[in-house]
Amino acid sequence: MSEAIRKFFNALERHGHERLLKKTNGTIRFDLERDHEVDHWFVEIRGGTVRVSQQNRNADTVIHSDTTFFDRMARGEAKPLPAWLRNDITFEGQLRLILLLERLFAPPPGARHPRTAARDGGRQE
C-alpha cells in the first residue's frame, strides 16, 4: 500500500470530528485492489465524528478502486465524483456518501482557497 493512501486514512482518523460532516451518518468501505488482493478500509461517520479501521464489514456504501488510482485521489490529483463518472472508481450503495467524499480528499496540487485568491487579485504564486 502506498504512503499517500496510508496518510489519507490516518489523517481521517486523526481529525476525529470533521465539522464539514456534522450532519452525516453512514459507513463507507473502500475495497482497494492490488496484485489480485484487496485491502479494506472501513470509515464510519457519526455526527461528524470519523473512525477508520481496516475491517471488511458491511457498509452503506462500498467503493471499489485499484490502489494506483486511489493513490492519485489521496494526493489530490483526482476527485471522487469525476472519477466515478469516468468509471475509474465504482460503488455500491448510497450516492450521497460519494458526494460527501469530495470534502475529505486533498485539494488539487497548487489549489488555493477562493478568499486567498481574491485577496491576492487572482495572481498565482
C-alpha positions in Angstrom: 0.0 0.0 0.0 1.3 3.4 -0.9 2.3 6.0 1.7 -0.3 8.5 0.3 -3.1 6.1 0.9 -2.0 5.3 4.5 -1.5 9.0 5.2 -5.0 9.7 3.9 -6.7 7.2 6.2 -4.5 8.1 9.1 -5.4 11.8 8.7 -9.1 11.0 8.6 -8.8 9.1 11.9 -6.6 11.8 13.5 -9.2 14.5 12.7 -11.7 12.7 14.8 -14.5 15.2 14.4 -14.9 16.7 10.9 -17.0 19.9 11.0 -18.0 19.6 7.3 -19.7 16.3 8.1 -21.5 17.2 11.3 -24.9 16.3 9.8 -23.7 13.0 8.3 -24.2 9.4 9.5 -23.1 6.5 7.4 -20.4 4.0 6.7 -18.1 3.6 3.7 -15.9 0.6 2.9 -13.1 1.2 0.4 -12.0 -2.0 -1.4 -8.6 -1.2 -2.9 -7.3 -3.8 -5.3 -3.7 -4.6 -5.9 -1.9 -7.7 -7.3 -5.1 -9.8 -7.1 -5.6 -8.9 -3.4 -8.0 -6.4 -1.8 -7.2 -4.0 1.1 -10.3 -2.9 3.0 -10.6 0.4 4.8 -13.8 1.0 6.8 -14.9 4.6 7.5 -17.7 5.3 10.0 -19.1 8.8 10.2 -21.5 9.6 13.0 -22.5 13.2 13.5 -19.2 14.4 12.1 -17.0 12.0 14.1 -14.9 9.9 11.8 -13.5 6.5 12.7 -11.3 4.4 10.4 -10.3 0.8 10.6 -9.1 -1.9 8.2 -12.2 -4.1 8.6 -14.1 -6.0 5.9 -17.6 -5.1 7.3 -21.0 -4.4 5.6 -21.2 -0.6 4.8 -23.8 1.8 3.5 -21.5 2.4 0.5 -18.7 0.3 -0.9 -16.2 1.9 -3.2 -14.0 -0.2 -5.5 -10.8 1.1 -6.9 -7.3 -0.1 -7.7 -4.6 1.2 -5.4 -2.8 3.1 -8.2 -5.8 5.3 -9.0 -6.8 5.7 -5.3 -3.3 6.9 -4.6 -3.9 9.7 -7.1 -7.1 10.6 -5.2 -5.3 10.6 -1.9 -2.7 13.0 -3.3 -5.4 15.4 -4.6 -4.7 14.6 -8.3 -8.1 13.2 -8.9 -11.5 13.7 -7.2 -14.2 11.0 -6.4 -17.2 12.3 -8.4 -15.4 12.8 -11.7 -13.6 9.5 -11.1 -16.9 7.8 -10.7 -18.3 9.5 -13.9 -15.3 8.2 -15.8 -15.7 4.7 -14.2 -12.2 5.0 -12.6 -13.9 4.0 -9.4 -17.2 2.1 -8.9 -19.5 2.0 -5.9 -22.5 0.2 -4.5 -24.9 1.8 -2.1 -25.7 5.4 -1.3 -24.6 8.1 -3.8 -24.9 10.8 -1.1 -21.8 9.4 0.6 -19.8 9.5 -2.7 -20.8 13.2 -3.0 -19.6 13.9 0.6 -16.3 12.3 -0.1 -15.3 15.3 -2.1 -14.9 17.1 1.2 -12.5 14.6 2.6 -9.9 14.5 -0.2 -7.0 16.8 -0.6 -7.3 19.8 -2.9 -5.5 19.5 -6.3 -1.8 20.5 -6.2 -1.4 24.3 -6.4 -5.1 24.9 -5.4 -5.8 28.0 -3.3 -8.8 29.0 -1.2 -11.1 31.4 -3.1 -10.7 34.1 -0.4 -6.9 33.9 -0.7 -7.1 34.1 -4.5 -9.4 37.1 -4.3 -7.3 38.9 -1.8 -4.2 38.4 -4.0 -6.0 39.7 -7.0 -6.1 36.3 -8.6 -2.4 36.1 -9.3 -0.6 32.7 -9.0 2.4 32.4 -6.7 
